[in-house]
Amino acid sequence: MVSLTGQAYAVAERPAVAVGARRDAGAGFRSLTEHIDTTIPAGRMLMQMLGGFADLERAMIRERTRSGLAAARAKGRAGGRRPKLTPDQRREAIAMVKSGTKSAADVARLFKVHRTTISRVLAAASVGA
């Protein structure tokens, strides 16, 4: 079963292609529960309107998300994942690898992180140095 919302999103994304391609192929959409039939002009118009509403809804969600993120930033909250290593742990890891006492893989095991994390810390330190 195809949801009406899914059909509306398809129409909102590519209205001419979505409806035109189906009509050219001789296919239409007939809902048994909502009494919509896209093989007639009124049904096609309704699908276009539903697509417009779906597009509006997506735009409103996007706008609310962006304003929420901006408000969080204004409060001093940073988005994204928290770093696995504290600044002290980063300095210690860099010192261990640069001194040659431990390899990046050894340091990763010591701090219980993936070795890619240590590689990124080392790369960031070499760029910042």
Secondary structure, DSSP 8 states (H G I E B T S, - for coil): ---HHHHHHHHHHSHHHHHHHHHHTT---EETTTTEETTSHHHHHHHHHHHHHHHHHHHHHHHHHHHHHHHHHHTT---S---SS-HHHHHHHHHHHHHTSS-HHHHHHHHTS-HHHHHHHHHHHHHH-
